Amino acid sequence: MTDPHPHADRFTVAHPEWAANATIYEVNLRNYTPEGTFRAFEAHLPRLAKMGVVIVWLMPIHPIGAVGRKGLLGSPYAVQDYFGVNPEFGTLDDLKHLVQTAHDLGLKVILDWVANHTSRDNALLDQHPDWYQHDAVGALVPPVADWTDVVALDYQNRELRTYMTEALCYWVHQADLDGYRCDVAGLVPTDFWDEARPALEALKPVFMLAEWDELYPSGGLTWEEFNSDTHLLERAFDMSFGLRLHYLLDHIAEGKNPLADLDEYLAAEREKYPPSVYLMHFTSNHDVNSWDGTEYERLGPL
């Protein structure tokens, strides 16, 4: 049967079979167990498999920058070394063991990837200062004004693109990861992701989740600033965030919007995308939990 959507032929990503209707479970290793390690979390994998989880999404596992660090521990999204493992979590071998155990249970594991920016003490700053964005007076710039612990990379540089693709491939090759959740994916040029996906697919079938929503502002941007036509889901990503639906459900729970507004949202989704496209409809994640409250606070008791 031919897809009736007028632009269906643009969306060429071949989803892994196991990704269809898969439940995604985000894991903050730092807080998940008292130990905060790969090995301690690994013990919970059988329980997650019994719950029906299919994809385990690990928040960033890299060393965290110290310069400009926010809070005592810092943000895991301030990456100091793309090829390193945060020693607080364990070792590369510990990560490999976790992934293998997950695979033995029928689970898949994706890693949170921060391609848009690095910590202010990432070695790349000294080695390749031209890989970073600078303002009119030559100063490094954060990707968003209050993200003061990180600085933005410049994807006009071909060497940076090669490096970042190699880093993405490294973890799939070394740890047998099954894909990535890509932080603020829409702030990185789409053609980079279009180039990176085939390199990953050459290693194994992967699942790529974009932290972006073309139907709602993402990445700390306003309606006027954000790009609603990134084309991320055409050739690079299997799925993007359903932020608009997420906040609509919050507003319905608060009595601010009628339930009938769901029909308006679904119509917008159908107009934008063919049925083959995946949008992640979610109850919570680390950002929502930090800034908006838990699912129980936002949506009420079960």
C-alpha positions as CSV (number, residue, x, y, z in Angstrom):
1,M,0.0,0.0,0.0
2,T,1.4,3.4,-1.0
3,D,1.8,5.9,1.9
4,P,-0.6,8.8,1.2
5,H,1.5,11.4,2.9
6,P,2.8,13.9,0.2
7,H,6.4,13.7,1.5
8,A,6.6,10.1,2.5
9,D,9.4,9.4,0.1
10,R,11.7,11.8,2.0
11,F,11.7,9.6,5.1
12,T,14.1,6.8,4.3
13,V,15.3,5.7,7.8
14,A,15.0,1.9,8.2
15,H,14.0,1.3,11.8
16,P,15.4,-1.7,13.6
17,E,12.6,-4.3,14.1
18,W,13.0,-4.2,17.8
19,A,12.3,-0.5,17.9
20,A,8.6,-0.7,16.9
21,N,6.4,0.3,19.9
22,A,9.4,-0.1,22.2
23,T,9.3,1.2,25.7
24,I,12.3,3.4,26.5
25,Y,13.6,3.7,30.1
26,E,16.0,6.5,31.0
27,V,18.7,5.8,33.6
28,N,20.6,8.4,35.6
29,L,23.5,6.1,36.8
30,R,24.6,8.7,39.4
31,N,21.3,8.5,41.3
32,Y,19.9,5.1,40.4
33,T,21.7,3.1,43.1
34,P,23.5,4.1,46.3
35,E,26.8,3.1,44.6
36,G,26.1,5.0,41.4
37,T,28.0,2.5,39.2
38,F,27.5,0.4,36.1
39,R,27.7,-2.8,38.1
40,A,25.2,-1.7,40.7
41,F,22.7,-0.7,38.0
42,E,23.2,-3.9,36.1
43,A,21.6,-5.9,38.9
44,H,18.3,-4.1,38.1
45,L,18.2,-5.2,34.4
46,P,16.2,-8.4,35.0
47,R,13.5,-6.4,36.8
48,L,13.4,-3.8,33.9
49,A,13.0,-6.6,31.4
50,K,10.1,-8.1,33.3
51,M,8.5,-4.6,33.3
52,G,8.5,-4.6,29.5
53,V,11.3,-2.2,28.9
54,V,12.9,-2.7,25.5
55,I,15.5,0.2,25.3
56,V,17.6,1.4,28.2
57,W,18.8,4.9,27.7
58,L,21.9,5.8,29.7
59,M,22.6,9.4,30.5
60,P,26.1,10.5,29.5
61,I,28.8,8.3,30.9
62,H,31.9,10.5,30.1
63,P,34.2,12.4,32.4
64,I,32.6,15.7,33.5
65,G,34.3,19.1,33.1
66,A,35.6,20.9,36.2
67,V,36.0,24.4,34.8
68,G,32.8,26.4,35.3
69,R,31.2,23.3,36.8
70,K,27.6,23.7,38.0
71,G,27.1,22.4,41.5
72,L,29.4,20.0,43.3
73,L,29.2,17.1,40.8
74,G,28.7,19.0,37.6
75,S,26.4,18.3,34.6
76,P,27.0,15.0,32.7
77,Y,26.2,17.1,29.6
78,A,29.5,19.0,30.1
79,V,31.7,16.4,28.4
80,Q,35.4,16.5,29.1
81,D,36.4,13.5,27.0
82,Y,34.3,11.8,24.3
83,F,36.4,8.6,24.4
84,G,36.6,8.4,28.2
85,V,34.4,6.8,31.0
86,N,33.6,8.7,34.1
87,P,35.5,6.7,36.8
88,E,32.7,7.3,39.3
89,F,30.6,4.9,37.2
90,G,33.3,2.2,36.7
91,T,35.4,1.2,33.7
92,L,34.9,0.5,30.0
93,D,34.9,-3.2,30.9
94,D,32.1,-2.6,33.4
95,L,30.1,-0.8,30.7
96,K,30.7,-3.7,28.2
97,H,29.5,-6.2,30.8
98,L,26.3,-4.1,31.4
99,V,25.5,-4.0,27.7
100,Q,26.2,-7.7,27.3
101,T,23.9,-8.6,30.3
102,A,21.2,-6.3,28.8
103,H,21.5,-8.1,25.4
104,D,21.3,-11.5,27.1
105,L,17.9,-10.3,28.6
106,G,16.6,-9.1,25.2
107,L,17.2,-5.5,26.1
108,K,18.9,-2.8,23.9
109,V,21.1,0.0,25.3
110,I,21.5,3.5,23.9
111,L,23.9,6.2,25.1
112,D,23.1,9.9,25.6
113,W,25.4,11.8,23.2
114,V,26.3,15.5,23.5
115,A,27.6,16.5,20.0
116,N,26.7,20.2,20.2
117,H,29.0,21.4,22.9
118,T,31.8,20.4,25.3
119,S,33.0,21.3,28.8
120,R,35.3,24.3,29.0
121,D,38.2,22.0,29.8
122,N,37.8,19.4,27.1
123,A,41.2,18.8,25.6
124,L,39.8,19.7,22.1
125,L,39.9,23.4,23.2
126,D,43.7,23.4,23.3
127,Q,44.2,20.9,20.5
128,H,41.7,22.3,18.0
129,P,40.4,25.8,19.0
130,D,39.1,26.3,15.5
131,W,36.6,23.5,16.1
132,Y,34.7,25.9,18.4
133,Q,32.3,28.8,17.8
134,H,33.6,32.3,18.7
135,D,31.9,35.7,19.0
136,A,33.0,38.9,17.3
137,V,35.8,39.5,19.7
138,G,37.1,35.9,19.6
139,A,35.5,34.6,22.8
140,L,34.1,31.2,23.1
141,V,30.3,31.1,23.3
142,P,27.8,28.8,25.1
143,P,25.1,27.3,22.9
144,V,22.4,28.9,25.1
145,A,23.1,31.9,27.3
146,D,22.7,30.3,30.7
147,W,24.6,27.1,29.8
148,T,27.7,28.6,31.2
149,D,29.6,25.3,31.9
150,V,29.8,24.4,28.2
151,V,30.9,26.0,24.8
152,A,29.5,25.4,21.4
153,L,31.3,23.4,18.7
154,D,31.5,24.6,15.0
155,Y,30.3,22.0,12.5
156,Q,31.5,24.0,9.6
157,N,34.8,22.3,10.4
158,R,35.2,19.1,8.4
159,E,37.8,17.7,10.8
160,L,35.4,18.1,13.7
161,R,32.8,16.1,11.8
162,T,35.2,13.3,11.2
163,Y,36.3,13.2,14.8
164,M,32.7,13.2,16.1
165,T,31.7,10.4,13.8
166,E,34.7,8.4,14.9
167,A,33.7,8.9,18.5
168,L,30.2,7.8,17.9
169,C,31.4,4.7,16.1
170,Y,33.9,4.0,18.9
171,W,31.3,3.2,21.5
172,V,29.2,1.1,19.2
173,H,32.3,-0.9,18.2
174,Q,33.8,-1.1,21.7
175,A,30.8,-1.6,23.9
176,D,28.3,-2.9,21.4
177,L,25.8,-0.1,22.0
178,D,22.6,-0.1,20.0
179,G,22.4,3.6,19.3
180,Y,22.2,7.1,20.7
181,R,19.9,9.7,22.3
182,C,21.3,12.9,20.8
183,D,21.2,15.9,23.0
184,V,19.7,19.1,21.4
185,A,20.1,17.4,18.1
186,G,18.5,20.3,16.2
187,L,21.3,22.6,17.2
188,V,23.8,20.4,15.2
189,P,23.5,20.6,11.4
190,T,21.3,17.9,10.1
191,D,23.7,17.0,7.3
192,F,26.2,15.9,10.0
193,W,23.7,13.4,11.4
194,D,22.9,12.3,7.8
195,E,26.6,11.5,7.3
196,A,27.1,9.9,10.7
197,R,24.2,7.4,10.5
198,P,25.6,5.4,7.6
199,A,28.9,5.1,9.4
200,L,27.1,3.6,12.4
201,E,24.9,1.4,10.3
202,A,28.1,-0.1,8.8
203,L,28.8,-1.5,12.2
204,K,25.3,-2.7,13.2
205,P,21.6,-1.6,12.9
206,V,21.2,1.3,15.3
207,F,18.4,3.3,16.9
208,M,18.8,7.1,16.9
209,L,16.7,9.3,19.1
210,A,16.8,13.1,18.6
211,E,16.1,15.4,21.5
212,W,14.1,17.8,19.4
213,D,10.5,18.4,18.4
214,E,9.6,20.2,15.2
215,L,6.2,20.8,16.6
216,Y,7.4,22.5,19.8
217,P,10.5,24.6,20.7
218,S,13.5,22.5,21.9
219,G,16.9,23.2,23.3
220,G,16.0,26.1,25.4
221,L,14.8,28.2,22.4
222,T,11.8,30.4,22.0
223,W,9.1,29.9,19.3
224,E,10.8,32.6,17.3
225,E,14.3,31.0,17.6
226,F,13.7,27.3,17.0
227,N,13.8,25.5,13.7
228,S,10.6,23.6,12.9
229,D,12.0,22.1,9.7
230,T,15.2,20.4,10.6
231,H,14.6,17.2,8.5
232,L,16.2,15.2,11.3
233,L,13.7,12.3,10.9
234,E,14.2,11.9,7.1
235,R,17.6,10.2,6.9
236,A,19.3,10.3,10.3
237,F,16.9,9.7,13.2
238,D,14.4,7.0,14.0
239,M,12.6,9.1,16.6
240,S,12.3,12.6,18.1
241,F,10.8,13.8,21.3
242,G,7.0,14.5,21.4
243,L,7.4,17.6,23.6
244,R,4.2,19.3,22.3
245,L,2.1,16.3,23.4
246,H,3.9,16.0,26.7
247,Y,3.1,19.6,27.7
248,L,-0.4,19.3,26.3
249,L,-1.0,16.4,28.7
250,D,0.3,18.4,31.6
251,H,-2.1,21.3,30.7
252,I,-5.0,18.9,30.4
253,A,-4.2,17.4,33.8
254,E,-4.1,21.0,35.2
255,G,-7.5,21.8,33.7
256,K,-5.9,24.5,31.4
257,N,-6.8,22.7,28.1
258,P,-9.8,20.5,27.1
259,L,-9.2,16.8,26.3
260,A,-10.4,17.6,22.8
261,D,-7.1,19.4,22.1
262,L,-5.5,16.0,21.7
263,D,-7.4,15.7,18.4
264,E,-5.8,19.0,17.2
265,Y,-2.3,17.7,18.2
266,L,-2.8,14.4,16.4
267,A,-3.9,16.2,13.3
268,A,-0.8,18.3,13.4
269,E,1.4,15.2,13.8
270,R,-0.3,13.5,10.8
271,E,0.0,16.6,8.7
272,K,3.7,16.9,9.4
273,Y,4.8,13.2,9.2
274,P,3.9,10.0,7.5
275,P,2.9,7.0,9.7
276,S,6.4,5.5,9.4
277,V,7.9,8.2,11.6
278,Y,8.3,7.6,15.3
279,L,7.7,10.4,17.9
280,M,8.5,9.6,21.5
281,H,5.4,10.1,23.7
282,F,6.7,10.2,27.3
283,T,5.6,10.8,30.9
284,S,8.9,12.1,32.2
285,N,12.7,12.5,31.7
286,H,15.6,14.1,33.6
287,D,14.8,17.6,32.3
288,V,11.1,17.4,33.1
289,N,11.8,15.9,36.5
290,S,14.3,18.6,37.4
291,W,12.4,21.7,36.1
292,D,8.7,20.8,36.0
293,G,8.2,18.1,38.7
294,T,7.6,14.4,38.9
295,E,4.9,12.7,36.9
296,Y,2.9,12.4,40.1
297,E,3.2,16.1,40.8
298,R,2.3,17.0,37.2
299,L,-0.3,14.4,36.3
300,G,-1.7,13.3,39.7
301,P,-1.7,9.9,41.4
302,L,-2.1,6.8,39.3
